[in-house]
């Protein structure tokens, strides 16, 4: 017997329809959360056969600074991994890198696009001086790998610099390798003075603070730290900045000028102006190890004699790891490719990510991956030195090398070497 409204049959139909609707809603929610699967956001970007990743780089900028080669470096390392069968049967699906134009807001938007629209598992490589997506990625629990040049990388649980945190907070460890290697090269630091030049960007200013302590720890005397240079573009007149440097050491020039500036145009202008003013001391930076500068006579002349401090083993080295890097990059970019430090940064960032995947195992979620990465993870490789997490979330790895442009040719001054950190004041 059928009953109208509220009768037994009608009630059974309503209950059944309600159950179906609840299942449908639950399934949609799970799919939305998991990026196409019902297994939760932790496994977003992961299938039985692939792991999806993408990066954020400064491909173009007003200063001319570009890290675009990091995309090639990462692709080269991922390609070798895929040719070897991937990691635990999964191959890396590398969708390329977004361009942040050296703008923090665009970097944040790029990170959100990669996670929310492209559904990546992780961001590799991230190589952008003003990267603005770190806070979002921390909130979402999304790991990212690259060159941790700014404070936005440090004290996170998801940001993994291939050489640690390069902008530690006071009380944490701060690197000494740069100052100590330069002291070795110059035959000692006793009585030698240093002027540190940065721009007014947050990353450059903070870098000036930490790097100055590296040289202090090596025995140099810091006679000036200036962040007066605007970061948007090189100044039309270098004279005010050069005059300050040339009078910084009791009215005379310092023995060493250290530039903490990301941008060939900036450094070329600074060094050319210094030389024009008669500066005869040493110059060092972390970015001028770039063979592309040799193509322009003016840039080449400005960079002649500069001591570059790459945080990886130089390409001119004979260690097997560098020979393999060069071979891998050539497979992607072609024979005779001009190698840059950005190739190496992308390559080694990808290498560390792959090592963490390997140690995480077959059952891969973001939660399990981060538990592995932050659970006493240690990896040493002659190509980039060493990295230790979670320790290196708050301090640099303490490793680097020195290269000098001498007669238009890059020459290794000091091979990769690691030193103990000191407490940042």
N, C-alpha and C positions, 0 to 999 in steps of 0.2 A: 504494500500500500504506500502510495506516494503522499507526502505531505507538502502543502504549500509553505512558503516562507518559514524557515526554522524547523521544518520537518526533518526526519532522519535522513532521507536521501539527499535533500538539499544541503543539510549540514555536512554530510560526507563529501559532497562535491566542493563545497566551500573550503573545507579543510584540505582537500587534495590540491585545489588550485592555489591555496595559500602556501602550501609546502613547495610546489613547483616554482612559484614566484620567489620565495625565499632562496631557493637553490640558485635561481638565475641571478639574483642580486648578488649573492655571495660569490658566484663564479666571476661576475663582471668585476667586482671589487678586487678579487685575487688577481685577475688578469691585469687590471690597471696597476696594481701594486707591483706585480712581478715583471712588468715589461713584456707581456705576451705569454707568460706562463702562470700557473697557479701555485708556484713554489715559493713565492715571496720575493721581496726586493733584493735580498741578499744574493740571489742567483741571476739578477738581471744581466743580460749580455752573455750568458753562458748557456750553451747547448751541449749535447752529448759529443759534438765534434768540433765546436768552435768557442773562442773567447773573443768578444768584441772590445776593441780599445780605440781611442782617438786622442789627439793631443791639442794643446794650445801653444802657439808660438808667436813671437813678434816677427812676422814675415816682412812687414813694411812699417816704417816710422818716419816721422819728420826729421829725425837726426840722421837717418840713413842706416841705423843699426838694424840688423836682420839676423834672426836665428833660424831661418828657413831650412838650412842644411840639416838641422836636427831631425827633421822629418825623414830625410834620406837615411840618416844614421840609424834611426829606430827601425825603419822598414828593412834595412839590410840585416839587422840582428834578428828581426822576426822572420824574415825569409829563410835564414839559415836554420832557425828553430823548426819552421814548418817543413823544410826539406828533410829534416831528421825525424819527422813524424809528429811534431808538436810536443806538447807537454801533457803527459798522461792521456795520450790519444786525442787531445784537442789542439787544433791549429789556431793561430792568432789571426783574427779578422781585423786587420788594421785599416781603419776608414780614413786615415789622414789627419791633418791638423788644421784647426781654425786659426785665423789671424786676429790678434788683439790690438794691432797698430800701436803697441806700447801704451795702451790706455786701460786703466784698471776696470772701468765700467764695462768696456767691451770684453775684457777677459772674463768677467763675471757672467756676462750674457753668453759667451762661448761655452763656459763650463756648464751652464744650465741647459743649453741646446744639446750638448753631447750626452748629458745624463737623462734629460726629460724627453727629448725627441729622438735622438739617435740610439738611446738605450745601451750605452757602453757599460762595461763592467768596471773599467778603470780608465784614468787619463794618463797616457804615455805617448810622447814626452810632453812635459810642460816646461817650456824654456822661454820665459818672458819676465824681464826685470820688474815690471809693475803689475804682475799677475793679480787680478782682483777676484778670482773665483775660489780662493782657499776657504773662506768662511762658509760658503754654500756647500762645498764638498765635505767639510768637516761635519756640518749639520746632517748631511745625507749619508755619511759613512762611506764615501766613495774614495778609494785610494788614488793618489796621483804621484807621478815620478818625474824628476827633472833636476834642474840646477837651482838649488834652494838659496838664491842670492838675497832674498828679502826676509824681513821678520814675519811676514804672513805665512811662511812655511813652518816656522819653528813653534814648538810646544803644541803641535797638532798630534793626532794619533793616526792621521791618514796621509799626511804629506811626507814623501820620502825623497830627500835630496840624494843624488847618487854619491855625494861626498858629505852628507850630513847637513846640519843647519848652519848656514854661514852668517847668520845674524843672531847670535845667542843673546840672551838677556843677562844683565849683571848677576854675578854669582854662578853662572854656568861656565863651562869650558870654552875657551877661545883659542883659535889656531895660532901656532908659532912657526909653522913650517916656512912660510914666505920670508919672514924676516931672517930666520936662521939660514936658509939657503942663500939668500943674498949676502949675508955676512960671510958665509963660507966662500962665495965667489969673489967678494971684494977683499978677501984676506983679513977679515975681522971687522968688528963694529966699533971698537974703542975710539972715542973721540969723533965719531961720524954722526952727522945730523940728517934729519929727514923732514921733508914737508909733504903733507898729504893733501891732495886736491880731489874734491868731489863736486857733484852738482847738488842742487837743492831738492832732488827727489828723495823720498824716504829711504829707499833701498841704498842709494849711493851714500847718503849721510850716515846711515847706520853702519855701512861697510867701512867708512872712514874711521869710525870709532873703534871697530874691532881690529881692523888691519893695523892701525897705529899701535895698538897694544902688541901685535905680533912683532913689530920692529922694536918696540921697547923691550920685550922679552928677550930679543936677540942682542940687546946691548946698545942699540942706537938711541940718540936723543931726538925727540920730536920737537921741532921748533915752530911748527904751524900746522893747523888743520883748517882748511877753508871749504865751506859749502856754498860759497857765494855765486857760483856759476848757475845760471838758469838751465833747467833740464830740457826745456822745450826745443831749443836750437842753439847752436854755437853763437857766441856773442860777435857782433860786428867789429868790436875793438877789444883785442886781447890785452892791451897794455896795462890796464889797472890790475888785472889778475897776475900778470907776469911781474910787475913791479913789486907786488906783495911777496911773491916767491923769492925774487932776487935780493930782497932785503931782510929775509926772515931769520937768517943766522947772524945775529948781532950786526946787522947792516949789510951783510954779504949773502951770497947764495948758499943753499944747503949742499951737502954732499950727495944727496939722493932726493929725487922727486918721485912720489908714488901717486899714480892716478887711479882713482876708484870710479871710473866713468865707463859706461857702456855706450860706445859709439865711435866709429873710426873717424868721423868728421870732427868730433870733439877732440879726440886725442891727437889727430893730425894737426889741428889748429894750435893746440896747447904746446906740442913739442916743437913745431916749426917756429912759434913765437919765442919759445925758450932759447932755441938755438940762435935765432936772429938777435936776441938780447945778449948773446955771448955766454950762455950757460954751458959749462964744461963737465958738470957732474953726471952721475948716473941717473937713468930714468927707468921706472918699472911700472908695469900694469898687468892686469889679468886678462886682457882681451885682444891684444895686438898680435897674438900668434895666429896669423891668418894669411895664407899664401896669396889671397886675392889682392892684397894691398900692393903686391909686387908689380901689378899691371899698370899702376899709375905712378909715373916718375916723381911727382910732388909728394904723394903719400909715402912712397918708398923712401925718399930722402928724409922725410920727417921721422919715420920709424927706424931709420938706421941706428943701430947701437942700443935700441930699447931692449930691456930685459923683461920678457914676458913670463908670466907665472901660471901656466896651465895646470889644472887640477886633474891631469891624466898623463900617462906616459907619452912623450912626444912621438909624432909620426916618424921622425928620423931614427928612432930607437930600433934596435935589432931584436927586442924581446918577441917571442912567438905570438903573444897576444896581439901585438900591434900589426904583425904581418897578417894575422887572420882578420883583424878589423879592416885593413886596407883591401884585402881580397873580397870580403863581404860587401863593402861599399862599392867596389868596382863592378860587382855583379849587378847592382841596382842602378848605379849612375854611369857606368861605362868606363872603359880603360882610360887611364890618364886623367881621371877626375882630380880636380884641385881640392885636396882635403883641408877642412877648416876645423877649428875646435868645436863648432856646433855639430858637425858629423859625430865627433867623439862623444859629446854630451848626450845626444840622442841615442847613440849606440849603447853606451854604458848604462843609461837609465833603463833602457829596454832589457839589458842583460840582467840587471838586479831584479827587475820585475819578473823575468822568467825564472830566476833562481828561487824567488819566493813562491811562485806557482808550483815549481817542482817540489819544494818542501811541504807545501800545503797538502798535496795529494790529490787523488781522483775526485773525492767528494768536495767540490769547490763551491763555496759561497763567499760573499764579501766578509761575513763574520768569521768564517774559518780562515780565510786568507789573512785578515788583519790580526787574528790571534797568533798565527804563525809569524807574521812580519814583526809583531811587537812582543814576541816571546823569546827573547835572547837570540835574535837572528844575527849571525855574523857571516860575512862573506869577504874574502880577500882575493884580489886579482891584480897581477902586476900591471894591468892596463890602467887601473884607476886607483889602486891602493887598497883600502879596506873600508868597510862600512859596518856599523854595529847598531842595531835597533832593539829596544827603544832608546838607547843612550843617545844616538845621533839625531833624535828629534829636538834636542836642546843644545847640541854643540856640533862643531864640524868634525870631520873624520881625521883631520890633521895631516893630510898628505898632499904633495904637489911636486912640481918639477920646474926647471928654468930653461928657457930658450932665448937666444938672442939673434936678431937680424944683423949679420956681419958680412959686409961686402955684398949685400943683396941676397944672401942665402941664410936660411934659418939653421942655427947650430945648437946642439944640446949642450947647455952649460952644466946642468945637474939633472940626473935621472930621478924618477919617482922615488920619493923618500917620505916616511911618516915620522912625525914628532909628537911628543906629548903636548896636550893643551895646557893653558894656564887659566886661572879663574878671571873672568872678565870683571873689571872694576865698575 
